[in-house]
Amino acid sequence: MALTDNTPRHADMMIKVCGMRDPRNIADVASLSPMLMGFIFHEGSPRNAKGLSPECVKSLPEFIRPVAVTVNKSDSEIMDICEAYGFKIVQLHGNESPEQCRRLKDSGLTVFKAIGLKDECVDIERVSAYENAVDMFVFDYKCESHGGSGKKFSWDILADYPLKVPYLLSGGIGPDDVDAIVAAMRPGMAGIDINSRFETAPGIKNLSKLINFIVSLRKFNEHEPNSIPFWEKAK
């Protein structure tokens, strides 16, 4: 059967490594060439990157797109962070409205919106309110705290995902999940967002775990480091 435009291809799968804050660890992870690297700017997070030098982000290789992760910040606060560090992508991880997402997108930023899900079903009405206001969803496990719980929701609830906005799977993805990730590939899924289960301490990634995971995943995901993300091709 011929592939259609909506058919997921493992070669297109994005890998986002989030929660980076240590310059040496950032350089080590960058050597593995993930497409996206997330930096959390939230006072309540043990991975808060507020004290990180902007040059550490600006000096990343061109094929790694840095992402500013924020929680319930104002437009001006977000724009200040993006201007200081050179971010062109922002991931909103709080209760930000579709209207705020649209304003930030209209300003020229690429906007990811994190939405918490549980095992019963996807609240499509709530999610679809953001459909024309964001470039990507990040589906995480729904919990009270912001910044993730290290837990998974049932990925099966996305089997009939009907929206055109692509998404990253997030929440509790660990070193042993390669087969489950490959099995979860379906139309709409752009890639994965990994964080706490690859750490030796908050914000410090275990290089051995990351290397084994990424090498295993890239047997299915032949990532080209200089490839252009789909959202940049569309602009």
N, C-alpha and C positions, 0 to 999 in steps of 0.2 A: 504494500500500500504506500502511495506517495506521501511524503511529509507535507503538511499544510503549514501555513504561517504560524499557527497557534500550537504546533506540535513542539513539546519541549526537547531541546537538544542538550545533551550533557556537556558538549563543548562550549555552550553559552553560559554555564552555571557560574555565578559570581560567588566569591568567597570574601566575606567581610569579617575582619578580626577587630573586635571592639574592646573598649576599656583600656586603651593604651595611655601610659603616663610617664614611663621611665625611658630616658633618651637611649641608653644602651640596648634595652629590650626592644625599643621601637626599631632601631637599626637592624637588630637580629631578625625580627619578624619581617621587616621590609625585604630582607634578602630572600624570603620565600615567595615574594611577588604576589601577595593577595591583591585583588582588584580594589578593595575598599578597606580602609583602616579607620576605626571609630575612636573619637576622643570625647569623653564625657565631661560636660561642664555643668555639674550639679553638686551643690554643697553637701547634699546628703549621701553622696556616693563615696565609698572608699577608693574609687578609681577616678576621682575628680582630677582633671588635667589642668586646673586653673593656673598652677604655678609653672607649667611647662613653657619653655622658651618658644616663641613663635617660629624661630628659625628651625627648630627641630621638625616642625610640621612642614614649613615651606621648602625644606631641603629634601623631602621625600622624592623618590624617583617619579618621573612623569606618569608612569603606568599605574601608580597607586593613587587612588582618589581619596583624600582625607575627608572625613565626615564629622561635623560638629553635632554632638548629641546633647540636647538641652531639654529641660523640664519646666514647663509653665513660665517661661521667660517672655518678656515683652518683645515686640518687634525691634525696638531700638537696642535692647540688650543682645539679641541674637545678631543683629547687624554689626554691632561693635565687636563681638567675638569673631565673626566671619572676616571682618576687615583686618583685625589684628593678626589673625593666623593664616589668612588667605584661603579660608574655606569657601567652596562653591556649592557644597552640599550640606544641608542641615537635616538632622533627624529629630523630630519632635516626639518626646516620650511622655508627655503629660496629658492634660485635658485641653489642649489647644483646639480651637474651633476650626471648622472648614474655612471660615472667613479669614482667619489669621494665616492659615496655610496658603490660601489664594494670594493674599497680599505679599507674602514672602516669595512665592513663586513668580508673581508679577514683577518683583524687584530684580529678578534674574537668577535667583537661587534655584537649585534642584532640591525638591522637598520630599523627604521620606516621613511617613507618619506611622509611628508604632501604635498598634492596637492589641490589647490583651484579649485572648480567647480562652474559653474553657471547653470541656469535652463534649458538651451537649450538641451545639450547632453554632454556626456563624450568624451573628446578628447582621444580616445583609443590609437592613434598613439603616443601621447605625454606620456601617462601613461605607455604604454607597453614598452617604452624605458628603464624603471626601473625594468622590471619584473624579471630579473635574478640578480638584484643588491641589492634588499631590501627584508626584511622579512615581512613587513606590510606597507600598505598605510594608511594614515589618510586623509580622504576626508573632506575638510573644505569648507566654502563659499569663493569664490574667491573675494579678495579685494586688494587694494593697500598696506595696512598696513600689517606687519607681526605680527603673534601672535593672529589672530582671530578678527572677527568683531561683534560677538554675533548674527549673522544672519544665517538663514538656506538657503540651496539650496534645490531644489526639489529632495527628495530621490527617486522618481519614475524613475529618469534617470539611476539608477543603477539596474533596473529590469533585464536587460540582460547582466550584468557584466560578461565578458568572460574570465578574467584572473585567474590564479591559486593563485596569491598573495592575501591573505585575507586583509580586511580593517576594520578600525574603522570609524564609523560615527562621525563627529564633526561639530561644528558651530551652535550656538544658541539653543542647547538642554537645555530645562528648566524643572522645577518641574512638569509641566502638560503634559509632552510628553511621559509618559509611554505607553499608548495605541498605539501611533504613532510608537514608537520604536518596540514594539512587532509586529505590522503590517508590519514593514519594514524588518523584518528578512527574509533573503534569502541566497542562496549559495554565499559564499564569505564574508559575513558580520561576523566579529569576535566579535564586541562589539561597545561600545560608548566611546567618549571622552567628558567630561563635564568640564565647567570652569565658565565663568563670570556670568551666570544666576543663580548661586548658591552662590553668594557672597554678603557680607555686605559692603565690600571695596575691592579694587584690592588685590588679594592674600589671602583674608580672607573668608573662606567658612562658610556659614550659616548651622550650624549643624542640625537644625530642618528641613530645606528644604531637606538636603541630606538624613537624616534618613527616612523621609516620602517617598522620591523618591526611595531610594534603597530598602526599605521594600516592596514597591509596585512592583518594577521591579522584585524582587526576588520571587514573587509569580509565576513568569514564569521562573526565572533564579535562580535555586537552586545552588548557588555558594558554592563550597567547598573551604575554605581558603587555604588549603594545596595542592590543585590540581596543576598539572604541566601544564604550558601553552603548547599549541601545538608545538610552535617553539622549545621548549627545548626537547620535546619528539622526535622530528625529528632529533636532533643532535646526 
